[in-house]
Amino acid sequence: MIRGEIVVEKKDQKICYVEIQLLQIDKRKKEKLRQANIKEAWDKNLKTSANQYIVRFWYRTGLSFNFVRLKSFQNMIDAIGVYGPNLSAPTYHEIRFPLLNKKVDYTEKLLKDHKL
């Protein structure tokens, strides 16, 4: 009998069922039972830790879960990752004045081309 072969006869059904189960187990072993290397394990721990900080911030500020779907959210995460671990958060003053003013100027520049 070929491994995984399905036979219709009743006396062979139990044997075929066992063979199919063995095939499925072999397939799962090949897919799942691979030992993670040190870098993968370390990256997984770092990602879990970073996600916990993001989630904690999210819950404390009451942000909408839909913000996660914004492209700008992913852009922010990418920019932080590119900068690295020594990125200091913008201060209250920086968020309120110079960074906001830069964004307003940029938006006005974009609108200038569309005004009549």
C-alpha positions, 0 to 999 in steps of 0.5 A: 500500500502506498503511504496515504493511499485511500482504500474503500474497503472496510477492513482497510479503512482503519489501516488507511486512516493510520497511514493518512495520520502518519503523513499529516504528522510528517508534514507538520513536523517538517513545517513546524518543528524547526528550531529557531536560531538565536537571531530569530528568537532574539528578534521575536523577543524584541518585537514582543517587547516593542509591541507591548510598549506600543499597546500600552501607549495606545490604551493609555491615550485612548487612540482608535484602533483604526489608526493602526491601518494608516500608512502614516503609522507604518511610516512612523514605525519604519522611521523609528527603526531606521534611526535606531535605539537612540532616538529621543522622543520629541518634546512637548514644545517641539510637537506643539510649535516647530514640528506643527508649524513645519507641517502647516507650511508643508500643507499650505505649500501643497494647497498653493498649487490647487488654489485659484 
